Amino acid sequence: MSDADHSPTDGSQPGIVGLIVRDDPDHERFDLWLGDELVGILGYCASTNGTGDCGCETGDAAQPTGSGDSPRGVELSLMHTVVKEEFGGRGFAAALVSRALDEIRDRGLRVRPICTYVQLFLSRYPQYDDLVAG
């Protein structure tokens, strides 16, 4: 896999049908699937109380659950976005980030954009500004 392309779109790319984004908390990432193929990942690290210290290195990370009942106050540091090279430049990274951000919003969480792709995406799509931790 290579670093994500830097051409965010709104996540509703024509011609991209069958995309599924799933949270994989055991691997601390959102997975982007096209059919049965893993196309990309958005890695994260969870922290609590606005510390920004995610604890990933020590195994003490807060655990956002996939059930939508994650505690308020949990922040996800979005660390890296990766899409397979053969899918680059076609909006897959933008679809992954926008759908992950939508799920993060639904859970009432906030983000710390560490990944430069996520930073660029957020700068182009102000509808997600409310998710960025202070």
Secondary structure as UniProt FT lines:
FT   STRAND          2..3
FT   TURN            14..15
FT   STRAND          19..24
FT   TURN            25..28
FT   STRAND          29..34
FT   TURN            35..36
FT   STRAND          37..48
FT   TURN            49..50
FT   TURN            56..59
FT   TURN            66..67
FT   TURN            72..73
FT   STRAND          74..83
FT   HELIX           85..87
FT   TURN            88..91
FT   HELIX           92..106
FT   TURN            107..108
FT   STRAND          110..113
FT   HELIX           116..124
FT   HELIX           126..131
//
